[in-house]
Structure formats: C-alpha cells, structure tokens
Amino acid sequence: MLQSTQNPANTPKYSPSPNSPTTYTPPKNITSSMEQATIGRSVVIKGEVSGAESLFVDGRIEGTINFDSRVTIGRNGVVVANITAKEVVVMGTVTGDIHCTDRLDIRSEGSLTGDVVTPRICIEDGAVVKGAVEVQAAQPQYEKPHPQPKPIEVVKPSEPPKAAAAAVASSATLAHGSKVMYNESN
C-alpha cells in the first residue's frame, strides 16, 4: 500500500465560510526573523543596496552596501563596493572597504582587497587579504564611554616649586597600563 510522503500537518487546509463553501484559505506561515535577500548569479547591481534583513550575494554589486544584519558574498559573488554591516562573510571576491559592527569572516576561497574595521575577524587558511586591518574593541550600543576622572594631587606649600611640579608630573595616571616617559631637565 502506498502512503503519501506529505506530512498532514503541512498540507494546505480548506476552510469553508458561510459566503463561499469552496474558498481556499492558505495556512498562515510564521514569519522568520532569518529572512534573507538573495542576489542571483546573473544579477548585476550598480548603486546603493541597503536593508534590514540578511543579504546573500552570488552576483555582482558595484557601489555601496549598507545592511543592519549579515552580508554574505557567495563563491560566485563579485563585489566592488564599500560594505557596512553587522557581520560580513566573504567566500567570493570583494574590492572595497568593510566596516563591521560585530564580525568579519573571510573563508578559504574568499578574496578581499581593501581596508577593514571590525571588533572580531576570522581569516581561514587560503584566504587572500590585501589592505589594512583595524580590530577595535567591541562596545555595546547601550553603553557610552565614561571619561575617567583625573586624580587630584595636593601639593604641600613647604616644597620648592620645582619639586612640586615634578611631583605633579610624575603622578600621571593612564588607562590600559600605558607608561609615560619624561626627561626631567634642570
């Protein structure tokens, strides 16, 4: 006996209504947060491409790319554009600067000619990268940098002025373990 390979839960349902008993009501699909726009192999775009969902490029784009989510350059993709996105994955060829707010991933078959600014980067063996790479510390959007208060030094009046100036100069406090070297002249 042959059985249907379709799952009964996924088959379209017909719901009769009082006005028309044969009206078709398609099942409601849950919208996925992982929507993705795709630029196919034969598509060529010249200009600005922007959006909020993910983008997969298997064709050619010349201009600028600005996306809030992930931009993936497929194996057949050729991009001659500056890219700004949360995350960029390069499996094809990119000529232009890339600015990521989260991560840049250059796969083994990927090629990048341009400058990069990103908090995280992954370059696989075999990938080609030509340009400057700047890895910045990731800073959450909800946090704003707070300036560090400068330490206050109290100078005793009994010290000579030159010694007081040396005491103030030698008490400089810097963040991130930096050192200040100075030459004290007489």
TARAVEN-V198258 format. One record per residue. N is the residue number from 1. OMEGA is omega in whole degrees, 0 to 359 (NA if undefined). Layout:
# TARAVEN-V198258
N/OMEGA
N/OMEGA
This chain:
# TARAVEN-V198258
1/180
2/177
3/179
4/179
5/180
6/175
7/182
8/180
9/183
10/181
11/180
12/181
13/176
14/180
15/180
16/175
17/183
18/183
19/184
20/185
21/182
22/180
23/180
24/175
25/180
26/178
27/180
28/178
29/176
30/181
31/182
32/176
33/181
34/177
35/183
36/173
37/183
38/173
39/185
40/185
41/186
42/184
43/176
44/180
45/175
46/181
47/182
48/176
49/180
50/179
51/182
52/181
53/178
54/180
55/175
56/183
57/174
58/178
59/183
60/176
61/175
62/180
63/178
64/177
65/178
66/180
67/179
68/186
69/184
70/171
71/179
72/175
73/183
74/183
75/180
76/185
77/175
78/182
79/173
80/188
81/169
82/184
83/172
84/182
85/176
86/183
87/179
88/176
89/182
90/173
91/179
92/184
93/178
94/172
95/183
96/181
97/179
98/176
99/180
100/174
101/180
102/190
103/172
104/181
105/178
106/184
107/186
108/180
109/183
110/180
111/180
112/173
113/182
114/182
115/184
116/170
117/184
118/175
119/181
120/180
121/176
122/179
123/181
124/175
125/179
126/178
127/180
128/179
129/177
130/181
131/180
132/178
133/177
134/179
135/181
136/176
137/179
138/179
139/180
140/183
141/183
142/179
143/175
144/180
145/179
146/179
147/179
148/178
149/179
150/179
151/180
152/181
153/177
154/181
155/179
156/181
157/183
158/181
159/174
160/184
161/181
162/178
163/178
164/179
165/179
166/179
167/179
168/182
169/183
170/182
171/180
172/179
173/181
174/179
175/173
176/175
177/179
178/178
179/174
180/178
181/179
182/180
183/182
184/181
185/181
186/NA
